Structures are given as structure tokens and as C-alpha cells.
């Protein structure tokens, strides 16, 4: 049997309900994380077979520049160990035997965490970030770490799946490329203003920014002080909504080290009555420097998604929160404040360009912005928007900003990106689904509707 393939039969216990009665050869790298986990659990293929298939794929795709710190030997050792456990009837968890990759701003024991600094290459992490530790405890197998940002001196250039001339977006650039090219079924990234969502949209994959305070930031580099920066979150990228939800339920919850994590209930998308949801959508808003608009293609795809939700029974209205144009000014003011490189000592990475009074005013206006959006969300359950102004651009060109993603980082609300069409020249486009805080289940439920509704018409 070719490497990376296995046989499965269609019976009631099969994870692949669409198979016919005869056996089928499955290409393991084409399957979702959830399906791979079910195949391994049913012993239709081994953890090692799955890991080897993805390693072979990564080795053939090395020119993409996405996987910068491979851990293939360790991955194979872990896969063998998981197979031995399963043979004894001991399943590690819902990701038993599933490969995954991690953005190189998140610590993985046994590997460096460069975080864009070549001087850190010789510093080996002694423990996993909390989110990575939970993925491993659930049976996930780390293949390695991915490049941060599309083109840097430390990582080099990361090629877009549709062509080396295109940027994959950032900063979770490598993760989006690895998932899109089937080099990884599941990626772990981070997002402060759009760093999961932009590359997910550019590369045509699913991405989730959880509610701020849902997933511990312990082990993120640079260190995040949640009091000073409640925008940054850790979240998954995948090729299905099911995989996003699976990963979220593994990594969410208190770790006893990140004081910002709230023990809030995490619901299931399957339990949400989507027909009762009220959806607001918009593809333009008044900015402080003029109207913020998207390309004709991005507008078409957003409106197609809104029409699909209306057809599926949601109440859909065209409306936007007030004062969205303040989001970019507030974000730029945040960037003007220094951060500490250490959790334990104040080690500023620069000098603030804001006075003390300006910092206080910035925090006041940030809080006012959050309250304005909260009032808007009282009348709707989810918001549907574009993710970016258009599709992926050439390396070095303006990537279109974070106008549609930054507002929800400032409010801390969860957001899911769903690939929902293409530009007329075949570059992927996505839409963003934003829910109320702590209602990832609502965002994922709507994302699942759109995942099922994706039609050729959405491609123009």
C-alpha cells in the first residue's frame, strides 16, 4: 500500500459515513483531524502511519518555507508510544495519534522558541506552553514549529499555497500554509489583531480567535501581560469547523498560571439553535479617515454568505456597530506603549511615545469603544464581515490592513474565519463570524452552516 494511505470499510462504526460498501484507499493527509482520530481509535490505521504520511508531505513541501523547526524524530517516537498505549486499550484522548504544528511564538519543550530573534536559536524550551501541553495530553503529536510573518530575516520567505509570489498573510503565516497544503491537519497560532484570521482567509482555511481569557497564554513568546494586552489570544487553524471546535475544547480553561483565564462555560455548536439567531452583516463602515471598503470580490463573497444564512433560516440584517473607525487609532496607540520581555521583571522593549495622561485617555477610549460594541451586540447574536479587503497580495505589497479584524481584538470577542469563495483570479477569500464574548459555540454553529453552504456561486 502506498505511504500515507490506508483501507477503510463503510460500516456503522466507520468515521467516514460517505464510503460505499467496498474498501477505499484513503489518503491520510486529505483527512481532518477528527476523522484521523477516529481512524486511529478504531485501529484502521496507526498513529505512526498518520505521522509518517504528514512527515513525507512536509518533506516534499520544504520549499514553502512554512515549517522552520521540524521535530520529526521525536514525532515518530511519540507516535510509536501512542500505538503501544492503544494496543493496551489506553487511548490518550480525542486527538490520539493526530499530528499538529505550532507557531514559533508558542513554546514547545525540546525546541527553541525563536519568536523572530535569531539569538534565541540555541535556547531550548524546557516545558510546553499550556495549550501545547494540553494538545499532547489529548494525544496530539507535534511535527514541528512554523514560521512567523510572511518574510523575515530569521525565517525567510513563506510561500502562499497558490504561488510563491503571493503573501500568506501574518503573523501565523506558516500555520496557515501548512494546514492549507495538507502538511498539517491542525495548527496552533496566536492572534492580536488578525494574526490567525488574515492568513486563514488568505490561504483558504478555517481559523478561530477565542474569547480573550478563554485559553491560557502561558508559554507565549513574547510574554503577554493580559492586563496591558487583553487582545492577544492563542487559537487553532484547521480545514474544518469540527476540528476548530475539537481543538478549542482541548486547550481552553484555567491552568493556574495565567490569571486572566476565566472558568466560563464552553458550549457545543451542535446545541445552538441557529434558526433563532439574529445576524448583522456589513462590508463597509465609516472610518476616521474616510469610509473603509473592501474589494468587489470580498463584498460579493460577504453578501453571498449573508444570503446563505438568510436562506438557512437566520434573521439577517445589514448593520454595523457605531464608531468602528476608532479601532485602528486605538490599536496604533496600543502599539505606542512598551511591553515587557519578562513576566517576572519589568524589561521594557522600548520607550512609550505616549505621556501618562495620553495612556489614561487611551484606556478610557478603549473601554468606551468596548461598551459601544457591547450595546450593539445586545440586539444581535453574531456579526458577519469580510476578513480582509481582498485576496492575498504579492510579497511586499500592502496586505490590506486589519480594519475588519482589529475591532474584535479590542473587544475580546470570539471570531471564526470560514473560507467562502475566491477572487475572480482564484485567490481564496473568507468571511468572519463574530459572536458575543464566551459564545464560541454560536460563532462555530454559524460557521458550520456556512461550511455546509459553500457553493460554486460563491466563487463568482
C-alpha positions in Angstrom: 0.0 0.0 0.0 1.4 3.5 -0.8 2.8 5.5 2.0 0.1 7.8 3.6 -2.8 5.5 2.6 -5.0 3.0 4.5 -8.1 1.0 3.8 -11.4 1.6 5.5 -14.8 -0.1 5.1 -18.2 1.6 5.4 -20.0 0.2 8.4 -21.8 1.8 11.3 -18.7 2.4 13.3 -16.8 3.9 10.4 -15.8 7.6 10.8 -16.4 8.1 7.1 -20.1 7.8 6.5 -20.0 8.5 2.8 -17.9 5.5 1.9 -19.6 2.7 -0.1 -19.6 -1.0 0.8 -16.3 -1.7 -0.9 -13.0 -0.8 0.7 -11.5 2.6 -0.2 -7.9 3.8 -0.2 -7.8 6.9 2.0 -5.1 9.5 1.6 -4.4 10.3 5.2 -3.2 13.8 4.5 -6.6 14.7 3.0 -8.5 13.9 6.2 -9.5 16.1 9.0 -8.0 15.8 12.5 -11.3 14.5 13.8 -11.5 11.8 11.2 -7.9 10.8 11.7 -8.5 10.5 15.4 -11.5 8.2 14.8 -9.5 6.0 12.3 -6.7 5.6 14.8 -9.1 4.9 17.6 -10.8 2.2 15.5 -7.3 0.8 14.6 -8.0 1.3 10.9 -4.5 2.9 10.7 -1.8 3.5 13.3 -0.5 6.7 14.8 2.8 6.1 13.2 1.2 5.7 9.7 -0.5 9.0 10.1 2.6 10.8 11.4 4.8 9.3 8.6 2.3 10.4 6.0 2.4 14.0 7.2 6.2 14.0 7.6 6.5 12.8 4.0 4.2 15.6 2.9 6.2 18.2 4.9 9.5 16.9 3.3 8.1 17.3 -0.2 6.8 20.9 0.6 10.0 22.2 2.2 10.3 24.9 -0.4 7.2 26.6 1.0 9.4 27.8 3.9 6.5 27.2 6.4 7.9 24.6 8.7 11.1 26.1 10.2 11.8 23.9 13.3 10.9 20.2 12.4 10.7 17.6 15.1 10.2 14.5 13.0 12.3 12.0 15.1 10.5 13.0 18.3 7.1 12.8 16.5 7.8 9.3 15.3 8.9 8.2 18.8 5.7 9.7 20.3 3.6 8.0 17.6 5.1 4.6 18.4 4.4 5.2 22.1 0.8 6.1 21.3 0.4 3.0 19.3 1.7 0.9 22.2 -0.7 2.6 24.5 -3.7 2.0 22.2 -2.7 -1.7 21.9 -3.1 -1.9 25.7 -6.6 -0.2 25.5 -5.3 3.1 26.7 -6.4 6.0 24.5 -4.7 9.3 25.4 -7.7 11.5 24.4 -9.6 12.9 21.5 -6.5 13.7 19.4 -4.8 10.3 19.9 -2.3 10.0 17.1 -3.2 13.2 15.3 -0.2 15.3 14.1 -0.1 19.1 14.6 2.1 22.1 14.2 2.8 25.1 16.4 3.5 28.8 15.6 7.0 29.7 16.7 5.7 32.2 19.2 4.5 29.4 21.4 6.9 27.2 23.5 7.4 23.5 22.7 9.6 21.5 25.0 12.8 20.3 23.3 12.7 23.0 20.6 13.8 26.6 20.5 11.2 29.4 20.5 12.9 32.0 18.3 10.0 34.4 18.3 11.7 36.3 15.5 15.1 36.6 17.3 18.0 34.6 15.9 19.8 34.9 19.2 17.3 32.5 20.8 18.1 29.6 18.4 20.3 27.9 20.9 17.9 28.3 23.8 15.9 25.1 24.1 12.5 25.3 25.9 12.2 23.1 28.9 8.4 22.9 29.0 5.4 23.2 26.7 3.1 26.2 26.7 -0.1 25.3 28.5 -2.0 24.9 25.2 0.7 22.7 23.7 0.8 20.5 26.8 -3.0 20.0 26.6 -2.8 19.1 22.9 -0.2 16.5 23.7 -2.1 15.1 26.7 -5.0 14.6 24.4 -2.8 12.5 22.1 -1.6 15.2 19.6 1.8 14.7 18.1 3.9 17.8 17.4 5.6 17.7 14.0 7.4 21.0 14.5 7.1 24.7 14.6 6.1 27.2 11.8 7.3 30.5 10.5 6.1 33.8 11.9 5.3 36.6 9.4 5.5 36.2 5.6 9.1 37.4 5.0 11.7 37.9 7.7 15.5 37.6 8.1 15.1 34.9 10.7 12.6 32.6 9.0 13.0 33.7 5.3 10.1 33.9 2.9 6.9 31.8 3.3 5.2 31.0 0.1 1.4 31.1 -0.4 -0.1 27.8 -1.5 -1.3 29.3 -4.7 2.1 30.7 -5.7 5.4 31.8 -4.3 4.8 35.3 -5.4 1.9 35.7 -3.1 2.0 36.5 0.7 0.2 34.1 3.0 -0.6 37.0 5.4 0.5 37.0 9.0 1.6 36.6 11.6 0.5 33.0 11.9 1.8 32.6 8.3 3.4 29.2 8.4 0.5 27.6 10.2 -2.0 28.7 7.6 0.3 27.4 4.8 0.9 24.1 6.5 -2.8 23.5 7.0 -3.8 24.6 3.5 -1.2 22.4 1.8 -2.1 19.4 3.9 1.3 19.3 5.7 -0.6 19.5 9.0 -4.2 18.8 9.9 -4.2 21.1 12.8 -2.2 24.2 13.7 -1.9 26.3 16.8 -1.4 30.1 16.2 -1.9 33.4 18.0 -3.9 36.5 17.2 -3.6 40.1 18.5 -5.3 41.9 15.7 -5.9 39.4 13.0 -2.8 37.1 13.0 -4.8 33.9 12.8 -7.7 35.4 10.8 -5.8 37.1 8.0 -3.6 34.2 7.0 -6.5 31.8 7.3 -8.5 33.9 4.9 -5.6 34.4 2.5 -4.8 30.7 2.4 -8.4 29.3 2.4 -8.5 27.6 5.7 -10.6 27.9 8.9 -9.3 29.8 11.9 -10.6 30.6 15.4 -9.8 33.6 17.6 -11.3 32.5 21.0 -12.7 35.0 23.6 -9.9 36.8 25.4 -9.4 34.8 28.7 -10.5 31.5 27.3 -7.1 29.9 26.5 -4.1 30.3 28.8 -1.2 32.4 27.3 1.3 30.7 29.5 4.3 29.9 27.2 3.6 32.5 24.6 6.7 34.5 23.5 6.8 37.5 23.6 5.3 37.3 27.1 1.8 38.7 27.3 0.6 40.7 30.2 -3.2 40.3 29.9 -3.9 43.4 31.9 -1.9 45.5 29.4 -2.8 43.5 26.4 -6.1 41.7 26.5 -6.1 41.5 22.7 -3.7 38.5 22.3 -5.1 35.0 22.2 -4.0 31.5 21.2 -6.2 29.6 18.9 -6.4 26.8 16.2 -6.3 26.7 12.4 -7.7 23.7 10.6 -9.5 22.5 7.5 -13.0 22.1 9.1 -15.2 23.7 11.8 -15.3 20.4 13.6 -11.5 20.4 14.0 -11.6 24.0 15.4 -14.1 23.0 18.0 -12.3 19.9 18.9 -9.0 21.8 19.4 -10.7 24.6 21.4 -12.3 22.2 23.9 -8.8 20.7 24.4 -6.9 23.9 25.0 -9.5 26.0 26.9 -9.6 26.5 30.6 -7.6 27.6 33.6 -4.0 26.5 34.1 -3.3 28.1 37.4 -0.7 30.3 35.9 -2.4 32.8 33.6 -4.6 34.9 35.9 -6.7 36.3 33.0 -8.3 32.9 32.2 -12.0 32.8 33.2 -13.7 29.5 34.1 -16.6 30.3 31.8 -18.8 27.6 30.3 -17.8 26.4 26.9 -20.8 25.2 24.9 -21.1 23.0 21.9 -22.0 24.2 18.4 -24.4 21.3 18.0 -26.5 22.6 20.9 -27.1 26.1 19.3 -30.5 26.7 17.7 -29.1 28.5 14.6 -32.6 29.2 13.3 -33.2 31.5 16.3 -30.0 33.6 15.7 -30.1 37.2 14.6 -27.1 38.0 12.3 -25.9 41.5 11.4 -23.5 41.9 8.4 -21.6 44.7 6.8 -18.8 45.1 4.3 -18.0 48.8 4.8 -18.0 51.3 7.7 -17.2 54.9 8.3 -13.6 55.3 9.4 -11.9 58.3 11.0 -10.0 58.9 7.7 -12.9 58.1 5.4 -15.1 55.1 4.6 -13.4 51.7 4.9 -14.4 49.5 2.0 -13.4 46.1 0.6 -12.9 44.9 -3.0 -15.8 44.0 -5.2 -14.9 40.3 -4.8 -14.8 40.5 -1.0 -18.1 42.3 -0.9 -19.7 39.7 -3.2 -18.5 36.8 -1.0 -19.7 38.5 2.2 -23.1 39.2 0.8 -23.3 35.6 -0.6 -22.6 34.4 2.9 -25.3 36.6 4.4 -27.8 35.4 1.8 -26.9 31.8 2.5 -27.6 32.3 6.3 -30.9 34.0 5.5 -31.8 31.1 3.2 -31.0 28.7 6.1 -33.4 30.4 8.5 -31.3 33.0 10.3 -32.7 36.5 10.6 -30.2 38.7 8.8 -29.9 42.5 8.9 -27.3 44.8 7.4 -25.9 46.9 10.3 -22.6 47.7 11.9 -21.6 48.8 15.4 -21.0 52.6 15.8 -17.6 54.1 15.9 -15.7 51.2 14.3 -13.4 53.6 12.8 -11.8 54.3 16.2 -10.4 50.7 16.3 -7.3 51.4 14.2 -6.4 54.5 16.1 -6.8 52.7 19.4 -4.7 49.8 18.1 -1.9 52.2 16.9 -2.0 53.9 20.4 -1.6 50.5 22.0 1.5 49.8 19.8 3.0 53.1 21.1 3.2 51.6 24.6 6.2 49.4 25.6 5.9 45.8 26.7 8.0 43.7 29.0 10.0 40.8 27.7 9.7 39.1 31.1 6.8 38.0 33.2 8.7 38.5 36.4 10.7 41.6 35.9 9.9 44.9 34.1 12.1 44.7 31.0 10.6 47.2 28.5 11.1 46.7 24.8 11.3 50.4 24.2 10.1 53.8 25.4 6.5 54.9 25.3 5.7 57.7 22.8 2.6 58.5 24.9 2.5 60.6 28.0 0.9 59.3 31.2 -2.2 61.3 30.5 -2.3 60.0 26.9 -2.1 56.4 28.2 -5.0 57.1 30.6 -7.1 58.7 27.9 -6.3 55.7 25.6 -7.5 53.2 28.2 -10.7 55.3 28.7 -11.4 55.5 25.0 -10.7 51.8 24.6 -13.2 51.0 27.3 -15.8 53.3 25.8 -15.3 51.5 22.4 -15.9 48.2 24.1 -19.1 49.4 25.8 -20.4 50.8 22.4 -19.9 47.4 20.8 -21.5 45.6 23.7 -24.6 47.7 23.4 -24.8 46.8 19.7 -24.4 43.1 20.4 -27.5 43.3 22.7 -29.6 43.3 19.5 -27.8 40.6 17.5 -26.2 37.2 18.2 -23.4 37.2 15.7 -21.8 39.6 13.2 -20.7 38.6 9.7 -18.0 40.7 8.0 -15.1 40.3 5.5 -11.8 39.3 7.0 -9.6 41.4 4.6 -10.2 43.9 1.9 -9.4 41.4 -0.7 -7.4 38.3 -1.5 -3.7 37.6 -1.0 -1.3 40.1 -2.5 2.2 39.9 -3.8 5.0 39.8 -1.2 5.9 43.4 -0.2 2.6 44.9 -1.2 0.0 46.3 1.2 -1.9 43.3 2.6 -5.0 45.4 3.2 -4.7 46.1 6.9 -6.7 44.7 9.8 -9.6 47.1 9.7 -12.2 44.3 9.9 -10.3 42.1 12.5 -8.8 44.7 14.9 -12.2 45.8 16.4 -12.9 42.3 17.8 -9.5 42.0 19.3 -10.1 45.3 21.2 -13.5 43.9 22.5 -12.1 40.4 23.2 -15.0 38.7 21.3 -14.5 35.3 19.6 -14.3 35.2 15.8 -14.2 32.3 13.3 -12.9 32.6 9.7 -14.6 30.4 7.1 -13.2 30.1 3.5 -16.2 31.1 1.4 -15.1 31.7 -2.2 -12.4 33.1 -4.3 -11.5 36.3 -6.2 -12.1 36.2 -9.9 -8.4 35.2 -10.4 -8.7 32.3 -7.9 -7.2 33.7 -4.7 -9.1 32.4 -1.6 -11.4 34.7 0.3 -13.0 34.2 3.7 -15.7 35.7 5.9 -15.5 36.4 9.6 -18.2 35.4 12.1 -18.1 37.3 15.4 -20.1 36.2 18.5 -20.7 37.6 21.9 -18.0 37.0 24.4 -17.8 33.4 25.7 -20.1 32.3 22.9 -17.7 30.5 20.6 -20.4 27.9 20.3 -22.6 30.4 18.4 -19.8 31.5 16.1 -18.9 27.9 15.4 -22.5 26.9 14.8 -22.9 29.7 12.1 -19.5 28.7 10.7 -20.7 25.2 10.3 -23.8 26.4 8.4 -21.5 28.3 6.0 -19.2 25.4 5.7 -22.1 23.3 4.5 -23.5 26.0 2.3 -20.3 26.8 0.3 -21.3 26.7 -3.3 -19.6 27.4 -6.7 -21.8 30.5 -6.9 -19.7 32.0 -4.0 -16.7 31.8 -6.3 -18.1 34.3 -8.8 
